[in-house]
Amino acid sequence: MEFSSSAVSITTLKEEMLSFSPNPSLAHDAFAAIAVEEAIEAAKEGNIGVGGCVVIDGKLIIRNHNRQFVPYFRGDSHAEMVIINQLEDLLEHEAAPDMRAYSFYSSQEPCPMCMLRLISSGLVNIYYVHRDSDSPDQGNTESIDRLPPVWRELAKRQHIAEAECSIELKEMARQAFLLTASAAAEKIQNR
């Protein structure tokens, strides 16, 4: 399985991220930047370049990234899964947490597996930095229309949308993913 390759190195991406300043006029720029920072960290570690964070009342509470290959292979350790697990662990003593209060940011549009996990989490506000419109098997929000009726019904309360953020962030998120996608697919195929 071949993906497009990245036009930049991990070093270049890290330098671009260090020089990036969020635009306060773009509603999601600051938290989208954190998601992209985590994506770059994932790529640097040898994982798939996807990262994310969870925010409540404008305050960052969790940030993390894909951990599918490092420290060891865990097929379910996509960034969204890792972060939602952390959030649910944080909320373990709350019988009925108000999931509408939280916002989730991902550097990449969620894959179908992560989309189901996001739906079942109850999180209402879900934003992604880079929309992978070139790959129909990636997350694209239209994939919700292909879900079984119960999942489509559960997804109705959620707002899943592209983040209102800088073009530079979108490109850095895309490049972090592309740096790792082909190698990740090869690792999975060789298992």
Buried (B, 14 or more C-beta within 10 A) or exposed (E): EEBEEBEBEBEEBBEBBEEBEBBEEBEBBBBBBBBBBBBBBBBBBBBBBBBBBBBEEEEEEBBBBBBBBBEEEEEEBBBBBBBBBBBEEEBEEEEEBEBEEBBBBBBBBBBBBBBBBBBEBBBBBBBBBBBBEEEEEBBBBEBBEEBEEEBEEBBEEBEBEBBEBBEBBBBBBBBBBBBBBBBBBEBBEEE
